[in-house]
Amino acid sequence: MTYGTGDPDEGKGAKSTLASSVYHQLRDDLLRGALESESKLRVEWVVARYGAGASPVREALNRLAAEGLLGRHDQRGFFLMPVSAAELEELTHTRCWLEERALRESIAHRTAEWEEQLVLALHRLARADRRLPDDPATNNPEWEKLHRAFHRALISACRSHWLIGFCDQLSDQASRYRLISQRGPGTERDDIGEHRTIAERTLDGDADGAVGALLNHYRMTAALCMERFNQGYAPLAAGKARRVRK
């Protein structure tokens, strides 16, 4: 016979671990556009998909809603936030605005350790394959992690955890648009060249040049996504329909 420890927090810890696991799995699926066919995320459906109980699932869903990655209707459950050209335009404008300040602050307060971390982040990104070798239409999850790490390293010396947190939140939203729009054949683009230019100008202490390269990088991504809107690409065009669906 097995006995519990008697610790009243033991069950809470297990629940928290399950909720965290569901949160990370669901978050990854949201950001890579794997759930775009689901207009609503009912608790029962999420329980079945991720193999967790209703309580940790609700905790994970509430956390994602608080971060803006899910919407929530009172008494009516959770839903995927709709995508739209107008939302993407506002998102890009706000992200450029905040990350310009974060990058300028990082350059102003640069340290040798920060420079080393940025060089390492660029090196790791350059060595990774952007697309999966056996599925060229799909982005490599490992590249996505390294891409996120590079952009995070750029602004990590800004000395404001609030600013970094806001930038992280906007990065999540931007990644969702980018990954949805990049499914299928994409426009050829020198991704690593763009990132290398940003890093080189940053390391040279050229704040204006670094900011210009970074904002051009984000605006080019948004422009490519806008092309998909104009082409009526299904996951993006569906955003208009979902916005009015109740």
Secondary structure as GFF3:
##gff-version 3
##sequence-region A 1 246
A	DSSP	alpha_helix	10	31	.	.	.	ID=ss1
A	DSSP	beta_strand	40	41	.	.	.	ID=ss2
A	DSSP	alpha_helix	43	50	.	.	.	ID=ss3
A	DSSP	alpha_helix	54	66	.	.	.	ID=ss4
A	DSSP	beta_strand	70	73	.	.	.	ID=ss5
A	DSSP	beta_strand	77	80	.	.	.	ID=ss6
A	DSSP	alpha_helix	85	108	.	.	.	ID=ss7
A	DSSP	alpha_helix	112	127	.	.	.	ID=ss8
A	DSSP	beta_strand	131	132	.	.	.	ID=ss9
A	DSSP	beta_strand	135	139	.	.	.	ID=ss10
A	DSSP	alpha_helix	141	155	.	.	.	ID=ss11
A	DSSP	alpha_helix	161	181	.	.	.	ID=ss12
A	DSSP	alpha_helix	191	203	.	.	.	ID=ss13
A	DSSP	alpha_helix	207	230	.	.	.	ID=ss14
A	DSSP	alpha_helix	234	244	.	.	.	ID=ss15
###
